Amino acid sequence: MGKKRPAWQGRLAGFPSGPDGADGEPRITPQAVRDQKFATTRLTQGYAVEEVDAFLDLVTDELARLIRERDEARAAARWPREGRVP
């Protein structure tokens, strides 16, 4: 069963992301973070809170994935699999 996408991701239609990863999820790029713009609200000063929260959730998920992949790669480098020839 695939990972269920959060409802807020539907609000990010057209968000620039990198190529899909092995799990089919879109990948955010550093350039996308730099280029991200948020709409201002008409009733109050500032940004649309839901839009900013959605973006922060996306960035948080991507950073967690990258850290996990890095840690797995480091562990694999320290502990070569059995039968592996250097």
C-alpha positions as CSV (number, residue, x, y, z in Angstrom):
1,M,0.0,0.0,0.0
2,G,1.5,3.4,-1.0
3,K,2.0,6.3,1.3
4,K,-1.1,8.5,1.4
5,R,-0.4,12.1,0.4
6,P,-1.4,14.8,2.8
7,A,-4.4,16.9,1.7
8,W,-2.4,20.1,1.7
9,Q,-0.3,18.9,-1.2
10,G,-3.2,19.5,-3.5
11,R,-2.9,23.2,-2.7
12,L,0.7,23.2,-4.1
13,A,-0.4,22.5,-7.6
14,G,2.2,23.8,-10.0
15,F,4.9,23.9,-7.2
16,P,8.3,23.5,-8.9
17,S,9.9,20.2,-7.7
18,G,12.7,18.0,-9.0
19,P,12.3,14.7,-10.7
20,D,10.3,12.0,-8.8
21,G,12.3,9.7,-6.6
22,A,12.2,5.9,-6.5
23,D,9.0,6.1,-4.4
24,G,7.3,8.3,-7.0
25,E,7.1,11.3,-4.7
26,P,8.1,14.7,-6.2
27,R,11.4,15.9,-4.9
28,I,11.9,19.5,-3.9
29,T,15.1,21.2,-5.1
30,P,17.2,24.0,-3.5
31,Q,16.2,26.3,-6.4
32,A,12.5,25.6,-5.7
33,V,13.0,26.7,-2.1
34,R,14.8,29.9,-3.2
35,D,12.2,30.6,-5.8
36,Q,9.1,29.9,-3.6
37,K,6.8,32.9,-3.4
38,F,3.8,33.2,-1.0
39,A,0.7,35.1,-1.6
40,T,-0.2,37.9,0.8
41,T,-3.6,38.0,2.4
42,R,-6.1,40.8,1.8
43,L,-7.7,40.8,5.3
44,T,-4.5,41.0,7.3
45,Q,-0.9,41.8,6.8
46,G,1.5,38.9,6.2
47,Y,1.3,35.6,4.2
48,A,-1.4,33.0,3.8
49,V,-0.6,30.8,6.8
50,E,-1.9,27.5,5.2
51,E,0.3,28.1,2.2
52,V,3.4,28.7,4.3
53,D,2.6,25.7,6.5
54,A,2.2,23.5,3.5
55,F,5.5,24.6,2.1
56,L,7.3,24.1,5.4
57,D,5.8,20.6,5.7
58,L,7.1,19.7,2.2
59,V,10.6,21.0,3.0
60,T,10.6,19.2,6.4
61,D,9.6,15.9,4.7
62,E,12.3,16.3,2.1
63,L,15.0,17.1,4.6
64,A,14.0,14.1,6.7
65,R,14.3,11.9,3.7
66,L,17.7,13.2,2.7
67,I,19.0,12.8,6.3
68,R,17.7,9.2,6.4
69,E,19.3,8.4,3.0
70,R,22.6,9.9,4.2
71,D,22.6,7.9,7.4
72,E,21.8,4.7,5.5
73,A,24.6,5.4,3.1
74,R,27.0,6.0,5.9
75,A,26.0,2.8,7.7
76,A,26.4,0.8,4.5
77,A,29.8,2.3,3.9
78,R,30.9,1.3,7.5
79,W,29.4,-2.2,7.4
80,P,29.8,-3.8,4.0
81,R,27.4,-6.5,3.2
82,E,28.5,-10.2,3.4
83,G,29.9,-11.6,0.2
84,R,30.7,-8.1,-1.1
85,V,34.1,-7.9,-2.8
86,P,35.9,-4.6,-2.2
